[in-house]
Amino acid sequence: MDLRKKFGSKVKQLREQKGYSIEYLANIADIDRTYISDIEKGNRNVSLLIIEKLAKSLEVDIKILFDYE
Amino acid sequence: MDLRKKFGSKVKQLREQKGYSIEYLANIADIDRTYISDIEKGNRNVSLLIIEKLAKSLEVDIKILFDYE
């Protein structure tokens, strides 16, 4: 599977595990709501700074966002 | 430390461990030589697709690029 899709699915999975809405995650990560939605669909080639914001907001180590086993 | 710096240092460390020159890594990863050099200095906000190319070329799991303990 495309890395963007795997990354997006992982963000969605972790967000739902925390019981966060897309709106709430967007708010705490300071990322646009539509951008989060696009990331989760695997449509965004996100950068390090966005990856870092997502990890902090989801309270996980960045490595977890790349753990696809 | 800034995530871009930590990421860049890790790329450099793994590249040197493999005995690759910047030129060689640039060639196998299909990334410009000057761009690799900038990444290693922590001056680039690299994206998922570049991260994937680097991991494949350095023959490591992507998680390793974010392992900073």
N, CA and C atoms of all chains as a GROMACS GRO file, in nm:
protein
  414
    1MET      N    1   0.086  -0.120   0.000
    1MET     CA    2   0.000   0.000   0.000
    1MET      C    3   0.089   0.125   0.000
    2ASP      N    4   0.043   0.226  -0.063
    2ASP     CA    5   0.110   0.356  -0.068
    2ASP      C    6   0.136   0.408   0.073
    3LEU      N    7   0.254   0.463   0.095
    3LEU     CA    8   0.289   0.513   0.229
    3LEU      C    9   0.191   0.621   0.276
    4ARG      N   10   0.146   0.704   0.183
    4ARG     CA   11   0.051   0.809   0.224
    4ARG      C   12  -0.078   0.747   0.278
    5LYS      N   13  -0.121   0.637   0.216
    5LYS     CA   14  -0.244   0.568   0.263
    5LYS      C   15  -0.220   0.503   0.400
    6LYS      N   16  -0.104   0.437   0.415
    6LYS     CA   17  -0.074   0.371   0.543
    6LYS      C   18  -0.064   0.476   0.654
    7PHE      N   19   0.002   0.586   0.624
    7PHE     CA   20   0.018   0.692   0.724
    7PHE      C   21  -0.120   0.749   0.761
    8GLY      N   22  -0.201   0.774   0.662
    8GLY     CA   23  -0.334   0.831   0.686
    8GLY      C   24  -0.422   0.739   0.769
    9SER      N   25  -0.416   0.609   0.738
    9SER     CA   26  -0.496   0.512   0.815
    9SER      C   27  -0.451   0.508   0.959
   10LYS      N   28  -0.320   0.519   0.981
   10LYS     CA   29  -0.267   0.516   1.117
   10LYS      C   30  -0.311   0.640   1.195
   11VAL      N   31  -0.307   0.755   1.131
   11VAL     CA   32  -0.354   0.878   1.197
   11VAL      C   33  -0.500   0.863   1.237
   12LYS      N   34  -0.580   0.813   1.144
   12LYS     CA   35  -0.723   0.795   1.173
   12LYS      C   36  -0.744   0.698   1.289
   13GLN      N   37  -0.671   0.586   1.284
   13GLN     CA   38  -0.683   0.484   1.390
   13GLN      C   39  -0.648   0.542   1.527
   14LEU      N   40  -0.538   0.615   1.535
   14LEU     CA   41  -0.495   0.672   1.662
   14LEU      C   42  -0.590   0.782   1.709
   15ARG      N   43  -0.639   0.861   1.614
   15ARG     CA   44  -0.736   0.966   1.649
   15ARG      C   45  -0.863   0.905   1.708
   16GLU      N   46  -0.911   0.799   1.643
   16GLU     CA   47  -1.034   0.736   1.692
   16GLU      C   48  -1.011   0.667   1.826
   17GLN      N   49  -0.892   0.607   1.844
   17GLN     CA   50  -0.859   0.545   1.973
   17GLN      C   51  -0.866   0.646   2.087
   18LYS      N   52  -0.829   0.770   2.056
   18LYS     CA   53  -0.833   0.873   2.160
   18LYS      C   54  -0.971   0.936   2.173
   19GLY      N   55  -1.061   0.898   2.083
   19GLY     CA   56  -1.196   0.954   2.086
   19GLY      C   57  -1.202   1.098   2.037
   20TYR      N   58  -1.104   1.136   1.956
   20TYR     CA   59  -1.100   1.273   1.903
   20TYR      C   60  -1.177   1.280   1.772
   21SER      N   61  -1.251   1.386   1.753
   21SER     CA   62  -1.308   1.415   1.621
   21SER      C   63  -1.199   1.477   1.534
   22ILE      N   64  -1.222   1.478   1.404
   22ILE     CA   65  -1.128   1.547   1.314
   22ILE      C   66  -1.117   1.694   1.356
   23GLU      N   67  -1.229   1.754   1.390
   23GLU     CA   68  -1.231   1.894   1.429
   23GLU      C   69  -1.143   1.918   1.553
   24TYR      N   70  -1.155   1.826   1.650
   24TYR     CA   71  -1.078   1.843   1.773
   24TYR      C   72  -0.928   1.829   1.745
   25LEU      N   73  -0.892   1.726   1.669
   25LEU     CA   74  -0.750   1.707   1.635
   25LEU      C   75  -0.697   1.827   1.558
   26ALA      N   76  -0.776   1.875   1.464
   26ALA     CA   77  -0.736   1.992   1.384
   26ALA      C   78  -0.708   2.110   1.476
   27ASN      N   79  -0.792   2.126   1.575
   27ASN     CA   80  -0.780   2.238   1.668
   27ASN      C   81  -0.654   2.229   1.752
   28ILE      N   82  -0.631   2.112   1.814
   28ILE     CA   83  -0.513   2.102   1.902
   28ILE      C   84  -0.382   2.095   1.823
   29ALA      N   85  -0.387   2.042   1.700
   29ALA     CA   86  -0.264   2.033   1.620
   29ALA      C   87  -0.239   2.161   1.540
   30ASP      N   88  -0.336   2.248   1.539
   30ASP     CA   89  -0.327   2.372   1.460
   30ASP      C   90  -0.303   2.340   1.311
   31ILE      N   91  -0.386   2.250   1.262
   31ILE     CA   92  -0.384   2.210   1.121
   31ILE      C   93  -0.528   2.224   1.070
   32ASP      N   94  -0.544   2.265   0.947
   32ASP     CA   95  -0.679   2.283   0.893
   32ASP      C   96  -0.757   2.150   0.893
   33ARG      N   97  -0.884   2.158   0.926
   33ARG     CA   98  -0.970   2.040   0.933
   33ARG      C   99  -0.974   1.962   0.801
   34THR      N  100  -0.981   2.033   0.691
   34THR     CA  101  -0.987   1.965   0.560
   34THR      C  102  -0.852   1.899   0.527
   35TYR      N  103  -0.747   1.958   0.580
   35TYR     CA  104  -0.613   1.900   0.557
   35TYR      C  105  -0.601   1.767   0.633
   36ILE      N  106  -0.649   1.765   0.758
   36ILE     CA  107  -0.650   1.640   0.837
   36ILE      C  108  -0.731   1.533   0.763
   37SER      N  109  -0.844   1.573   0.714
   37SER     CA  110  -0.930   1.479   0.642
   37SER      C  111  -0.857   1.422   0.520
   38ASP      N  112  -0.791   1.508   0.445
   38ASP     CA  113  -0.712   1.463   0.328
   38ASP      C  114  -0.597   1.370   0.369
   39ILE      N  115  -0.531   1.403   0.480
   39ILE     CA  116  -0.422   1.316   0.529
   39ILE      C  117  -0.477   1.177   0.557
   40GLU      N  118  -0.590   1.170   0.627
   40GLU     CA  119  -0.646   1.039   0.664
   40GLU      C  120  -0.686   0.957   0.542
   41LYS      N  121  -0.723   1.026   0.436
   41LYS     CA  122  -0.760   0.954   0.312
   41LYS      C  123  -0.635   0.914   0.231
   42GLY      N  124  -0.518   0.957   0.277
   42GLY     CA  125  -0.395   0.922   0.205
   42GLY      C  126  -0.368   1.011   0.086
   43ASN      N  127  -0.427   1.128   0.089
   43ASN     CA  128  -0.412   1.218  -0.026
   43ASN      C  129  -0.308   1.328  -0.007
   44ARG      N  130  -0.233   1.322   0.103
   44ARG     CA  131  -0.136   1.429   0.129
   44ARG      C  132   0.003   1.373   0.154
   45ASN      N  133   0.099   1.437   0.093
   45ASN     CA  134   0.240   1.401   0.109
   45ASN      C  135   0.296   1.487   0.223
   46VAL      N  136   0.258   1.451   0.346
   46VAL     CA  137   0.286   1.539   0.461
   46VAL      C  138   0.435   1.548   0.491
   47SER      N  139   0.471   1.659   0.553
   47SER     CA  140   0.610   1.690   0.582
   47SER      C  141   0.642   1.666   0.729
   48LEU      N  142   0.772   1.671   0.761
   48LEU     CA  143   0.818   1.649   0.898
   48LEU      C  144   0.746   1.735   1.001
   49LEU      N  145   0.725   1.861   0.970
   49LEU     CA  146   0.666   1.949   1.071
   49LEU      C  147   0.520   1.913   1.100
   50ILE      N  148   0.450   1.868   0.997
   50ILE     CA  149   0.312   1.822   1.017
   50ILE      C  150   0.311   1.689   1.092
   51ILE      N  151   0.402   1.600   1.055
   51ILE     CA  152   0.416   1.471   1.124
   51ILE      C  153   0.439   1.494   1.274
   52GLU      N  154   0.526   1.590   1.305
   52GLU     CA  155   0.556   1.620   1.444
   52GLU      C  156   0.433   1.675   1.518
   53LYS      N  157   0.360   1.763   1.454
   53LYS     CA  158   0.238   1.818   1.515
   53LYS      C  159   0.136   1.708   1.543
   54LEU      N  160   0.121   1.616   1.447
   54LEU     CA  161   0.024   1.508   1.464
   54LEU      C  162   0.065   1.416   1.580
   55ALA      N  163   0.194   1.382   1.585
   55ALA     CA  164   0.241   1.292   1.691
   55ALA      C  165   0.220   1.356   1.829
   56LYS      N  166   0.254   1.484   1.840
   56LYS     CA  167   0.236   1.553   1.969
   56LYS      C  168   0.089   1.556   2.009
   57SER      N  169   0.003   1.587   1.912
   57SER     CA  170  -0.139   1.600   1.943
   57SER      C  171  -0.202   1.465   1.976
   58LEU      N  172  -0.152   1.360   1.914
   58LEU     CA  173  -0.205   1.226   1.940
   58LEU      C  174  -0.130   1.159   2.056
   59GLU      N  175  -0.034   1.232   2.112
   59GLU     CA  176   0.044   1.185   2.228
   59GLU      C  177   0.111   1.051   2.202
   60VAL      N  178   0.175   1.040   2.086
   60VAL     CA  179   0.251   0.918   2.055
   60VAL      C  180   0.390   0.959   2.005
   61ASP      N  181   0.484   0.865   2.017
   61ASP     CA  182   0.614   0.885   1.955
   61ASP      C  183   0.595   0.881   1.803
   62ILE      N  184   0.677   0.959   1.732
   62ILE     CA  185   0.664   0.963   1.586
   62ILE      C  186   0.674   0.824   1.526
   63LYS      N  187   0.760   0.739   1.585
   63LYS     CA  188   0.777   0.604   1.532
   63LYS      C  189   0.643   0.530   1.518
   64ILE      N  190   0.552   0.557   1.613
   64ILE     CA  191   0.423   0.487   1.613
   64ILE      C  192   0.345   0.518   1.484
   65LEU      N  193   0.364   0.637   1.431
   65LEU     CA  194   0.293   0.675   1.307
   65LEU      C  195   0.345   0.596   1.187
   66PHE      N  196   0.459   0.528   1.205
   66PHE     CA  197   0.518   0.450   1.095
   66PHE      C  198   0.524   0.301   1.131
   67ASP      N  199   0.441   0.262   1.225
   67ASP     CA  200   0.439   0.122   1.271
   67ASP      C  201   0.319   0.053   1.205
   68TYR      N  202   0.347  -0.024   1.100
   68TYR     CA  203   0.237  -0.079   1.019
   68TYR      C  204   0.228  -0.231   1.022
   69GLU      N  205   0.300  -0.294   1.117
   69GLU     CA  206   0.293  -0.442   1.119
   69GLU      C  207   0.155  -0.490   1.162
   70MET      N  208   1.596   1.916   2.037
   70MET     CA  209   1.648   1.952   1.904
   70MET      C  210   1.535   1.948   1.802
   71ASP      N  211   1.544   2.034   1.707
   71ASP     CA  212   1.448   2.042   1.597
   71ASP      C  213   1.438   1.907   1.526
   72LEU      N  214   1.316   1.865   1.493
   72LEU     CA  215   1.298   1.736   1.428
   72LEU      C  216   1.375   1.728   1.296
   73ARG      N  217   1.382   1.838   1.223
   73ARG     CA  218   1.456   1.836   1.096
   73ARG      C  219   1.603   1.807   1.118
   74LYS      N  220   1.658   1.860   1.228
   74LYS     CA  221   1.799   1.834   1.262
   74LYS      C  222   1.819   1.689   1.304
   75LYS      N  223   1.727   1.639   1.387
   75LYS     CA  224   1.740   1.501   1.433
   75LYS      C  225   1.728   1.405   1.314
   76PHE      N  226   1.633   1.433   1.228
   76PHE     CA  227   1.613   1.348   1.110
   76PHE      C  228   1.738   1.351   1.021
   77GLY      N  229   1.789   1.470   0.998
   77GLY     CA  230   1.907   1.485   0.913
   77GLY      C  231   2.029   1.413   0.969
   78SER      N  232   2.048   1.424   1.101
   78SER     CA  233   2.162   1.356   1.164
   78SER      C  234   2.149   1.205   1.150
   79LYS      N  235   2.026   1.156   1.163
   79LYS     CA  236   2.004   1.011   1.151
   79LYS      C  237   2.032   0.964   1.009
   80VAL      N  238   1.989   1.041   0.910
   80VAL     CA  239   2.017   1.005   0.770
   80VAL      C  240   2.168   0.998   0.748
   81LYS      N  241   2.237   1.099   0.797
   81LYS     CA  242   2.382   1.103   0.780
   81LYS      C  243   2.449   0.983   0.848
   82GLN      N  244   2.405   0.955   0.971
   82GLN     CA  245   2.462   0.843   1.047
   82GLN      C  246   2.442   0.711   0.972
   83LEU      N  247   2.322   0.687   0.923
   83LEU     CA  248   2.292   0.561   0.853
   83LEU      C  249   2.367   0.554   0.720
   84ARG      N  250   2.376   0.668   0.651
   84ARG     CA  251   2.449   0.671   0.524
   84ARG      C  252   2.596   0.635   0.547
   85GLU      N  253   2.655   0.695   0.652
   85GLU     CA  254   2.796   0.668   0.680
   85GLU      C  255   2.818   0.524   0.725
   86GLN      N  256   2.721   0.472   0.803
   86GLN     CA  257   2.730   0.331   0.846
   86GLN      C  258   2.737   0.237   0.727
   87LYS      N  259   2.666   0.273   0.620
   87LYS     CA  260   2.666   0.189   0.500
   87LYS      C  261   2.786   0.219   0.410
   88GLY      N  262   2.862   0.321   0.446
   88GLY     CA  263   2.978   0.356   0.364
   88GLY      C  264   2.940   0.424   0.233
   89TYR      N  265   2.822   0.485   0.231
   89TYR     CA  266   2.776   0.554   0.109
   89TYR      C  267   2.820   0.700   0.111
   90SER      N  268   2.862   0.749  -0.002
   90SER     CA  269   2.883   0.894  -0.016
   90SER      C  270   2.748   0.960  -0.039
   91ILE      N  271   2.743   1.091  -0.020
   91ILE     CA  272   2.620   1.164  -0.051
   91ILE      C  273   2.583   1.141  -0.198
   92GLU      N  274   2.682   1.143  -0.284
   92GLU     CA  275   2.657   1.124  -0.428
   92GLU      C  276   2.593   0.989  -0.455
   93TYR      N  277   2.646   0.885  -0.388
   93TYR     CA  278   2.593   0.750  -0.411
   93TYR      C  279   2.448   0.741  -0.362
   94LEU      N  280   2.424   0.792  -0.241
   94LEU     CA  281   2.286   0.789  -0.188
   94LEU      C  282   2.192   0.868  -0.279
   95ALA      N  283   2.237   0.983  -0.324
   95ALA     CA  284   2.156   1.066  -0.414
   95ALA      C  285   2.119   0.987  -0.540
   96ASN      N  286   2.216   0.914  -0.589
   96ASN     CA  287   2.195   0.838  -0.712
   96ASN      C  288   2.094   0.725  -0.694
   97ILE      N  289   2.112   0.645  -0.588
   97ILE     CA  290   2.020   0.530  -0.571
   97ILE      C  291   1.882   0.574  -0.523
   98ALA      N  292   1.875   0.687  -0.451
   98ALA     CA  293   1.744   0.734  -0.402
   98ALA      C  294   1.674   0.821  -0.505
   99ASP      N  295   1.746   0.858  -0.610
   99ASP     CA  296   1.691   0.948  -0.712
   99ASP      C  297   1.647   1.082  -0.650
  100ILE      N  298   1.738   1.137  -0.570
  100ILE     CA  299   1.717   1.267  -0.505
  100ILE      C  300   1.840   1.350  -0.538
  101ASP      N  301   1.822   1.478  -0.558
  101ASP     CA  302   1.936   1.564  -0.592
  101ASP      C  303   2.041   1.563  -0.480
  102ARG      N  304   2.168   1.563  -0.519
  102ARG     CA  305   2.279   1.560  -0.424
  102ARG      C  306   2.274   1.678  -0.326
  103THR      N  307   2.243   1.795  -0.374
  103THR     CA  308   2.239   1.913  -0.287
  103THR      C  309   2.120   1.903  -0.190
  104TYR      N  310   2.014   1.839  -0.235
  104TYR     CA  311   1.897   1.821  -0.148
  104TYR      C  312   1.931   1.727  -0.032
  105ILE      N  313   2.002   1.617  -0.062
  105ILE     CA  314   2.047   1.524   0.044
  105ILE      C  315   2.135   1.599   0.144
  106SER      N  316   2.225   1.680   0.092
  106SER     CA  317   2.314   1.756   0.179
  106SER      C  318   2.234   1.849   0.271
  107ASP      N  319   2.136   1.916   0.216
  107ASP     CA  320   2.048   2.004   0.296
  107ASP      C  321   1.969   1.925   0.400
  108ILE      N  322   1.921   1.807   0.362
  108ILE     CA  323   1.847   1.723   0.458
  108ILE      C  324   1.938   1.690   0.576
  109GLU      N  325   2.060   1.649   0.547
  109GLU     CA  326   2.152   1.608   0.655
  109GLU      C  327   2.185   1.724   0.748
  110LYS      N  328   2.183   1.843   0.695
  110LYS     CA  329   2.209   1.962   0.778
  110LYS      C  330   2.084   2.006   0.856
  111GLY      N  331   1.972   1.940   0.831
  111GLY     CA  332   1.848   1.975   0.902
  111GLY      C  333   1.777   2.095   0.844
  112ASN      N  334   1.808   2.123   0.719
  112ASN     CA  335   1.750   2.242   0.656
  112ASN      C  336   1.628   2.214   0.568
  113ARG      N  337   1.580   2.090   0.568
  113ARG     CA  338   1.469   2.056   0.480
  113ARG      C  339   1.354   1.992   0.556
  114ASN      N  340   1.235   2.037   0.525
  114ASN     CA  341   1.113   1.984   0.583
  114ASN      C  342   1.063   1.872   0.491
  115VAL      N  343   1.132   1.757   0.496
  115VAL     CA  344   1.106   1.653   0.396
  115VAL      C  345   0.968   1.590   0.409
  116SER      N  346   0.921   1.537   0.299
  116SER     CA  347   0.786   1.480   0.291
  116SER      C  348   0.790   1.328   0.293
  117LEU      N  349   0.673   1.269   0.310
  117LEU     CA  350   0.661   1.123   0.315
  117LEU      C  351   0.730   1.052   0.199
  118LEU      N  352   0.715   1.104   0.079
  118LEU     CA  353   0.771   1.033  -0.036
  118LEU      C  354   0.923   1.034  -0.036
  119ILE      N  355   0.980   1.144   0.012
  119ILE     CA  356   1.127   1.152   0.025
  119ILE      C  357   1.173   1.061   0.140
  120ILE      N  358   1.099   1.063   0.250
  120ILE     CA  359   1.131   0.976   0.364
  120ILE      C  360   1.132   0.829   0.319
  121GLU      N  361   1.034   0.792   0.239
  121GLU     CA  362   1.024   0.655   0.189
  121GLU      C  363   1.144   0.620   0.099
  122LYS      N  364   1.181   0.711   0.012
  122LYS     CA  365   1.296   0.687  -0.077
  122LYS      C  366   1.424   0.670   0.003
  123LEU      N  367   1.441   0.753   0.106
  123LEU     CA  368   1.562   0.744   0.189
  123LEU      C  369   1.567   0.612   0.263
  124ALA      N  370   1.454   0.571   0.322
  124ALA     CA  371   1.451   0.445   0.398
  124ALA      C  372   1.482   0.327   0.306
  125LYS      N  373   1.424   0.326   0.187
  125LYS     CA  374   1.450   0.215   0.094
  125LYS      C  375   1.598   0.213   0.055
  126SER      N  376   1.652   0.329   0.026
  126SER     CA  377   1.791   0.335  -0.021
  126SER      C  378   1.890   0.299   0.090
  127LEU      N  379   1.854   0.334   0.214
  127LEU     CA  380   1.941   0.302   0.327
  127LEU      C  381   1.909   0.163   0.384
  128GLU      N  382   1.810   0.098   0.323
  128GLU     CA  383   1.770  -0.038   0.362
  128GLU      C  384   1.734  -0.048   0.509
  129VAL      N  385   1.653   0.046   0.554
  129VAL     CA  386   1.602   0.042   0.692
  129VAL      C  387   1.451   0.064   0.690
  130ASP      N  388   1.384   0.018   0.796
  130ASP     CA  389   1.244   0.050   0.814
  130ASP      C  390   1.233   0.199   0.842
  131ILE      N  391   1.124   0.259   0.797
  131ILE     CA  392   1.106   0.403   0.818
  131ILE      C  393   1.116   0.440   0.966
  132LYS      N  394   1.068   0.352   1.053
  132LYS     CA  395   1.073   0.379   1.197
  132LYS      C  396   1.214   0.413   1.244
  133ILE      N  397   1.314   0.348   1.182
  133ILE     CA  398   1.453   0.370   1.223
  133ILE      C  399   1.494   0.516   1.201
  134LEU      N  400   1.438   0.578   1.100
  134LEU     CA  401   1.471   0.719   1.073
  134LEU      C  402   1.416   0.812   1.182
  135PHE      N  403   1.326   0.759   1.266
  135PHE     CA  404   1.268   0.839   1.374
  135PHE      C  405   1.304   0.783   1.511
  136ASP      N  406   1.411   0.707   1.515
  136ASP     CA  407   1.454   0.646   1.642
  136ASP      C  408   1.572   0.727   1.696
  137TYR      N  409   1.543   0.810   1.795
  137TYR     CA  410   1.643   0.907   1.841
  137TYR      C  411   1.687   0.886   1.985
  138GLU      N  412   1.653   0.769   2.043
  138GLU     CA  413   1.695   0.748   2.183
  138GLU      C  414   1.848   0.736   2.194
   0.00000   0.00000   0.00000
